[in-house]
Amino acid sequence: ASDAICHALQLINHLQDVGEDYRFRDRIYLPQAWLRDAGIGETVLAGQRSPAALREKIYTPWLDEIARLLTQGERLAPTLQSLRLRMEITVIHRWAVALTEALRSSDP
């Protein structure tokens, strides 16, 4: 459950910075195969808005995977003996769920 939350947080971090990482750092965290399968080139990442193909073929499945990981991570907090740690993990998990939903309803 801990690994699932950590993995989800890392994926959220990369997703919310896709455009910025491309434009300002010349980094692409998307597999080239994903872009090819979606029928788009990496230069679409330079735009201010994501084309529909990028959102439908890459972002939506990515967000679905993040949601799946966060569902796996739900079971972590109740297993922790430390109240402080349990509370911290609960807040982090809820924050990650909220970020995932915000990314789903906007343009990363």
C-alpha positions as CSV (number, residue, x, y, z in Angstrom):
1,A,0.0,0.0,0.0
2,S,2.9,2.3,0.8
3,D,4.5,1.6,-2.6
4,A,1.2,2.3,-4.3
5,I,0.8,5.7,-2.7
6,C,4.5,6.6,-3.5
7,H,4.2,5.5,-7.1
8,A,0.9,7.4,-7.5
9,L,2.5,10.6,-6.1
10,Q,5.4,10.3,-8.5
11,L,3.1,9.8,-11.4
12,I,1.0,12.9,-10.4
13,N,4.2,14.9,-10.1
14,H,5.3,14.0,-13.6
15,L,1.8,14.5,-15.1
16,Q,1.2,17.9,-13.7
17,D,4.6,19.1,-15.1
18,V,4.5,17.4,-18.6
19,G,4.4,20.7,-20.5
20,E,6.7,22.6,-18.3
21,D,9.3,19.8,-18.2
22,Y,9.3,19.8,-22.0
23,R,9.4,23.5,-22.6
24,F,11.9,24.5,-19.9
25,R,13.9,21.4,-19.1
26,D,13.9,19.5,-22.4
27,R,12.6,16.4,-20.5
28,I,9.9,14.0,-21.6
29,Y,8.6,11.5,-19.0
30,L,6.1,10.0,-21.5
31,P,7.3,6.8,-23.2
32,Q,7.8,7.5,-26.9
33,A,5.7,4.4,-27.6
34,W,2.7,6.1,-26.0
35,L,3.1,9.2,-28.2
36,R,3.4,7.0,-31.3
37,D,0.4,4.9,-30.3
38,A,-1.6,8.1,-29.8
39,G,-0.5,9.3,-33.3
40,I,1.2,12.5,-31.9
41,G,4.7,13.9,-31.8
42,E,6.5,15.2,-28.8
43,T,6.2,18.8,-30.0
44,V,2.6,18.9,-28.9
45,L,4.0,19.1,-25.4
46,A,5.3,22.6,-26.2
47,G,1.7,24.0,-26.6
48,Q,-0.2,25.7,-23.9
49,R,-3.2,23.4,-24.4
50,S,-3.2,19.6,-24.7
51,P,-4.7,18.2,-27.9
52,A,-7.6,15.8,-27.5
53,A,-5.5,12.8,-28.6
54,L,-3.0,13.5,-25.8
55,R,-5.7,13.8,-23.2
56,E,-7.7,10.8,-24.4
57,K,-4.9,8.4,-25.3
58,I,-2.3,9.2,-22.6
59,Y,-3.6,11.4,-19.8
60,T,-6.9,9.5,-19.2
61,P,-5.2,6.1,-18.9
62,W,-2.4,7.6,-16.8
63,L,-5.0,9.1,-14.4
64,D,-6.9,5.8,-14.3
65,E,-3.6,4.1,-13.3
66,I,-3.0,6.7,-10.6
67,A,-6.6,6.2,-9.3
68,R,-6.0,2.4,-9.2
69,L,-2.8,2.9,-7.2
70,L,-4.5,5.2,-4.8
71,T,-7.3,2.7,-4.3
72,Q,-4.6,0.1,-3.3
73,G,-3.0,2.7,-1.0
74,E,-6.3,3.3,0.9
75,R,-5.6,0.3,3.2
76,L,-2.3,1.7,4.5
77,A,-3.4,4.3,7.1
78,P,-5.6,2.0,9.1
79,T,-2.7,-0.5,9.5
80,L,-0.4,2.0,11.2
81,Q,0.0,2.1,14.9
82,S,1.2,5.6,15.2
83,L,-1.7,8.1,15.3
84,R,0.5,10.9,13.9
85,L,1.7,8.8,11.0
86,R,-1.8,7.5,10.3
87,M,-3.1,11.1,10.2
88,E,-0.2,12.2,7.9
89,I,-0.8,9.3,5.5
90,T,-4.5,10.0,5.4
91,V,-3.9,13.6,4.5
92,I,-1.4,12.7,1.8
93,H,-3.7,10.1,0.4
94,R,-6.7,12.5,0.3
95,W,-4.5,15.2,-1.2
96,A,-3.4,12.8,-3.9
97,V,-7.0,11.8,-4.7
98,A,-8.0,15.5,-4.9
99,L,-5.0,16.3,-7.2
100,T,-5.9,13.3,-9.5
101,E,-9.5,14.6,-9.8
102,A,-8.3,18.1,-10.5
103,L,-6.0,16.9,-13.2
104,R,-8.8,14.8,-14.7
105,S,-11.1,17.8,-14.9
106,S,-8.5,20.2,-16.3
107,D,-5.6,20.3,-18.7
108,P,-2.4,19.1,-17.1
